[in-house]
Amino acid sequence: MAGRRYVIVGNGAAGTTCAETLRKREPDCSVTLVTDEPHPLYNRVTLPRALKREVPMDKVFLRTLAWHEQVGIRFLPETRVTRISAEERTALTDRGEELPWDALLVATGGRPRPLPAPGASAPDCRNFQYYADTVALDARIAQSRRAVSVGGSFISYELAEAFRARGLETVWLIRGPRWLRRVLDEEGGDLVDRIARAHGVEVVHGSEVARVNVKDGVVTGVVTTAGETIDCQLVGSGLGLTMNTQVLDGSGVRTREGIITDECLRTSVPGIFAAGDVAEYRDRVTGQHHRMGTWDNALFHGRVAALNMMGQETPYVDVPTYQSGLFDTIISVVGVTPEALPEAESVTRSDLVARTYRKLFFSGDRLVGAVLIGSIRGKKKLMDLIRERAVFQTEGERRALLEA
Ligand SMILES: Cc1cc2nc3c(=O)[nH]c(=O)nc-3n(C[C@H](O)[C@H](O)[C@H](O)COP(=O)(O)OP(=O)(O)OC[C@H]3O[C@@H](n4cnc5c(N)ncnc54)[C@H](O)[C@@H]3O)c2cc1C
């Protein structure tokens, strides 16, 4: 195994953690970390706080360029891997370099889906995924009076909250009947709407952006599919991600929405691994393949992928969690939800006065996931039960868990 060559595509939480783990555990290997962004690892989870100006923009960085050199990782920023050859065991970059590898990790995450409306290519129509988006949104907020956030995702919520926190009049346009349409039900959606409205956000359901009005290159408003014109100077959208799998085109690696892997994050081609948002891995808890778009999942994937790339067979076994502020309250998503497992059954308890909501998800007779709003009491116990694959056969047993 001496002098093995590792190539990692993507320097997010998954890619950087993998590079770091390999570097620490295998002193005589070579590690090359490639990213098409110009930055070392930054914390995407902190971007909303930077946009709200709760933390300075430069505090989002978790590594420096110099760090890579100090620890002995060859770092190639602003470099895109354009092709991976499984036969030749090389990765080709857009700078014309061919990187040989003995094991390769694809940790390329996803790119935001653009707003599908005329005018949406204007600079003041932004997604919220990268550091560069955050800097551009920050500057535009300072020049705006009114903003529209579009979408029913976590990102659209983060945008709506940041716009309000920065003092903008804010309209939140959600095409479906509620936020997180597939995860919450009517009561949960109603609670989130009330919380948002209490913070001065105008929440509009059931209509989309039909057109963005732009004058002299500057956004002046949006026209909705309901025929309403909303004057605004800024549009932010959170319409989900398309996974960056295209780098594997022609490599023989099996992909679906993401890159299919087994429990050890091995793809269908020996020597090629996938991790983080882009990995559609086999989950031991549910016995199914799915993707997890969370920071902690990306970190753990990075570590587990490194061990497997070194030949130490290590399955990924974890209950991923996603926790976020929700205006002045909190939301936590644990394990698997109907986004990944549409056939999951559920039980719900909600209290509009106390502003709490709990929904538990079951696959067959096993607890597999939960969403908690307003209080995360009992979260650890739920995670343990998911991990233990505990069985809940009757409606009574399931409902009793809601009180736990
Ligand atoms: C605004 C925001 C807020 C969030 N809040 C939370 C939160 O509160 N809690 C939580 O758990 N999660 C949150 N997330 C999600 C979390 O940040 C992601 O799940 C995690 O960062 C994914 O890490 P990753 O390493 O898989 O991929 P990424 O961080 O997406 O990194 C992939 C990198 O690969 C690069 N790349 C792609 N293709 C190529 C190529 N061909 N060649 C070279 N480089 C390439 C990309 O440009 C990118 O830099 C948030 C995300 C955002 C954007």
The ligand as an SDF file (V2000), in Angstrom:
LIG
                    3D

 53 58  0  0  0  0  0  0  0  0999 V2000
  -26.9140   28.1570    2.7460 C   0  0  0  0  0  0  0  0  0  0  0  0
  -26.8280   26.7490    3.2470 C   0  0  0  0  0  0  0  0  0  0  0  0
  -27.2150   26.4410    4.5370 C   0  0  0  0  0  0  0  0  0  0  0  0
  -27.1380   25.1340    5.0090 C   0  0  0  0  0  0  0  0  0  0  0  0
  -27.5180   24.8640    6.3020 N   0  0  0  0  0  0  0  0  0  0  0  0
  -27.3640   23.6160    6.7890 C   0  0  0  0  0  0  0  0  0  0  0  0
  -27.6830   23.3240    8.1610 C   0  0  0  0  0  0  0  0  0  0  0  0
  -28.1390   24.1970    8.9220 O   0  0  0  0  0  0  0  0  0  0  0  0
  -27.4600   22.0490    8.6170 N   0  0  0  0  0  0  0  0  0  0  0  0
  -26.9680   21.0600    7.7990 C   0  0  0  0  0  0  0  0  0  0  0  0
  -26.7790   19.9360    8.2620 O   0  0  0  0  0  0  0  0  0  0  0  0
  -26.6890   21.3040    6.4920 N   0  0  0  0  0  0  0  0  0  0  0  0
  -26.8740   22.5480    5.9760 C   0  0  0  0  0  0  0  0  0  0  0  0
  -26.5730   22.8020    4.6630 N   0  0  0  0  0  0  0  0  0  0  0  0
  -26.1690   21.6630    3.7930 C   0  0  0  0  0  0  0  0  0  0  0  0
  -24.6880   21.3130    3.9750 C   0  0  0  0  0  0  0  0  0  0  0  0
  -23.9400   22.4970    3.9290 O   0  0  0  0  0  0  0  0  0  0  0  0
  -24.2830   20.3340    2.8840 C   0  0  0  0  0  0  0  0  0  0  0  0
  -25.0060   19.1340    3.0840 O   0  0  0  0  0  0  0  0  0  0  0  0
  -22.7740   20.0140    2.8970 C   0  0  0  0  0  0  0  0  0  0  0  0
  -22.0110   21.1830    2.9170 O   0  0  0  0  0  0  0  0  0  0  0  0
  -22.4060   19.1590    1.6880 C   0  0  0  0  0  0  0  0  0  0  0  0
  -21.0210   18.9450    1.6510 O   0  0  0  0  0  0  0  0  0  0  0  0
  -20.3360   18.1360    0.4600 P   0  0  0  0  0  0  0  0  0  0  0  0
  -18.8850   18.0520    0.8270 O   0  0  0  0  0  0  0  0  0  0  0  0
  -21.0610   16.8840    0.1840 O   0  0  0  0  0  0  0  0  0  0  0  0
  -20.5320   19.0240   -0.8610 O   0  0  0  0  0  0  0  0  0  0  0  0
  -20.2780   20.5560   -1.1830 P   0  0  0  0  0  0  0  0  0  0  0  0
  -20.0790   21.3670    0.0400 O   0  0  0  0  0  0  0  0  0  0  0  0
  -21.3760   20.9480   -2.1180 O   0  0  0  0  0  0  0  0  0  0  0  0
  -18.8800   20.5670   -1.9610 O   0  0  0  0  0  0  0  0  0  0  0  0
  -18.7230   20.0900   -3.2670 C   0  0  0  0  0  0  0  0  0  0  0  0
  -17.6530   20.9050   -3.9530 C   0  0  0  0  0  0  0  0  0  0  0  0
  -17.2650   20.2500   -5.1570 O   0  0  0  0  0  0  0  0  0  0  0  0
  -17.1200   21.2210   -6.1880 C   0  0  0  0  0  0  0  0  0  0  0  0
  -17.2080   20.5380   -7.4770 N   0  0  0  0  0  0  0  0  0  0  0  0
  -18.3150   20.0660   -8.0950 C   0  0  0  0  0  0  0  0  0  0  0  0
  -18.0000   19.4550   -9.2580 N   0  0  0  0  0  0  0  0  0  0  0  0
  -16.6460   19.5720   -9.4040 C   0  0  0  0  0  0  0  0  0  0  0  0
  -15.7250   19.1410  -10.4020 C   0  0  0  0  0  0  0  0  0  0  0  0
  -16.1090   18.4690  -11.4850 N   0  0  0  0  0  0  0  0  0  0  0  0
  -14.4120   19.4420  -10.2320 N   0  0  0  0  0  0  0  0  0  0  0  0
  -13.9870   20.1180   -9.1280 C   0  0  0  0  0  0  0  0  0  0  0  0
  -14.8250   20.5330   -8.1370 N   0  0  0  0  0  0  0  0  0  0  0  0
  -16.1350   20.2510   -8.2720 C   0  0  0  0  0  0  0  0  0  0  0  0
  -18.2510   22.1920   -5.8860 C   0  0  0  0  0  0  0  0  0  0  0  0
  -18.0990   23.4350   -6.5220 O   0  0  0  0  0  0  0  0  0  0  0  0
  -18.1110   22.3030   -4.3570 C   0  0  0  0  0  0  0  0  0  0  0  0
  -17.1350   23.2360   -4.0150 O   0  0  0  0  0  0  0  0  0  0  0  0
  -26.6580   24.1020    4.1580 C   0  0  0  0  0  0  0  0  0  0  0  0
  -26.2630   24.3960    2.8490 C   0  0  0  0  0  0  0  0  0  0  0  0
  -26.3440   25.7110    2.3820 C   0  0  0  0  0  0  0  0  0  0  0  0
  -25.9090   26.0360    0.9710 C   0  0  0  0  0  0  0  0  0  0  0  0
  1  2  1  0
  2  3  1  0
  2 52  2  0
  3  4  2  0
  4  5  1  0
  4 50  1  0
  5  6  2  0
  6  7  1  0
  6 13  1  0
  7  8  2  0
  7  9  1  0
  9 10  1  0
 10 11  2  0
 10 12  1  0
 12 13  2  0
 13 14  1  0
 14 15  1  0
 14 50  1  0
 15 16  1  0
 16 17  1  0
 16 18  1  0
 18 19  1  0
 18 20  1  0
 20 21  1  0
 20 22  1  0
 22 23  1  0
 23 24  1  0
 24 25  2  0
 24 26  1  0
 24 27  1  0
 27 28  1  0
 28 29  2  0
 28 30  1  0
 28 31  1  0
 31 32  1  0
 32 33  1  0
 33 34  1  0
 33 48  1  0
 34 35  1  0
 35 36  1  0
 35 46  1  0
 36 37  1  0
 36 45  1  0
 37 38  2  0
 38 39  1  0
 39 40  1  0
 39 45  2  0
 40 41  1  0
 40 42  2  0
 42 43  1  0
 43 44  2  0
 44 45  1  0
 46 47  1  0
 46 48  1  0
 48 49  1  0
 50 51  2  0
 51 52  1  0
 52 53  1  0
M  END
$$$$
